[in-house]
Amino acid sequence: MVTSTVVYEGNLRVRNTHLKSEDTFLTDAPTDNNGKGEAFSPTDVVATALASCMLTIMGILAEREHIDLVGTGANVTKTMASNPRRISKIEVQFTFSKNYDDSTKKKLENAALTCPVYHSLHPDIDKDIQFIYPS
């Protein structure tokens, strides 16, 4: 079953449409690769998908175990390499809105690391994942 359609609109811009929801987003080439950088680049989407997937998997655990995860967020930093041009490193820094006991922290962190995107990324991509809880 087709998940999405992807259409080149010109000027290094692509419209991506999720078929079930009809939700769309644009991607642009980044400024360091001939683009305007006015939207996520495709590699930005990959890096961001990692954090989104990890939060989703933690959310599934949180709902099942009645853990309040609302307000938890992540900052994503992507590093590119050349020859060939590729993602060389993704840093994800999760900042939790609440502190949890050690057992809950371990469950959340372990759940995050089971995310399908994490395991789908090439092993040469350095993944630096940090979990930060309030004191």
N, C-alpha and C positions, 0 to 999 in steps of 0.2 A: 504494500500500500504506500502510495506517495505521501510524504510528510509535508513537503513544502515545494513552492515554485520559486525560482530565482531568475530575475530578468535584468539584463544589462540595459540601463537607461541612457548611457552615454556619459562622457566626461568623468570616467572612472567611478561611476555611481551604479550601485546595484540595489534593486528592490527585492526583498525577501518576504514571502508571504506564507504563513502557516495555514494550511488548507482547512483544518478543522475549525479554527477560531476566526480565520480571515485576518488575524493580526498581522501587521507588517512592520518591518523596520528597514532602514537604509544602511548600506555600508559604502564607504568611500575609501579610495586609496589614501594612505597616510601622506603627510607632507614630505616625509623623507623618502618617498617612493613615487614621486610625480603627481601626488594627489593634493586635494584641498584640505583634507582632514576635517571635514565638516560633519562627519558621523563616525561611528565605530568603523575601524578597519576590520577586514575578515580575521586578522590575527588578534585584534582586540576582543572580538566576539569569542574566539577560542579561549583566551585567558579568562574572560568574564564568565564564560560557561563553566569553568572549573569551580569558581567560587559559588555560582548559582546552584550548581549540582550539589556541592558539599552542603550548602545551607538547606537545600531541599531534603537531602538524606537525613540531616540532623533534625529537620522539621518533622519528618515521618516518625523518627524515634521520639521526639518531644511530644507529639500528639498521642502516641501509643502509651507513653509513660507519664503523661500529664505534667510535662516540664514546660514552663513558660519561657519561650524562646523569642517572643515578640520584641522587636527593637534591636536584635542582634544584627550586625552588619559586617561588611568586609571591604577592605581596600585591596585593590589588585594592581600589581606592577608587572609589566611585561618587558622582557629584554630580548632584543633581536640580535641575531648573528648574521654574518654574510658568508657567501661562498659555500653552500647555497644559503640564500636569504631564508631564515627560518626563526621560529621562536626558540631561544636557547634557555630561557629561565622564566618561570612564573612565580611571583611572590604573592601569597594571599595572607593577609593579616585580619583574622576575625576578632572583632571587639564585641564581647557579650554585654548585654544590657543588665544582666544580673550575675551575681556570683552563685556558685553551686558547690555542693560537697564534692569531695575528691572522686567518689564513685560516679556521680553524675557527669563530672568533667570528663572522666575517662570514657564513659559511654558515648558522650557527644563527639569527642575527638576520634574515637575508633569508628563511629558511624560515618563521620566526614570522610575518613580515609578509605571507605568502601565505595565511594561514589564512582559510577561508571565512567565519567569523564576523566577522573584521575587515572583510572586504569586503562583508558583508551589512548592517552597521550604517549607519544614515543618516549622510551626510557632515557633517551639522551637529553630530554628536556628536564632541567633542574627544577624541582618543585619545592619551594621553601614555604612551608605552611606554619603559621603562628596562631596560637589561641591566647587571647588576652582577656582576662576577667577583671572586673572592678575589685578594688581592695576592700 
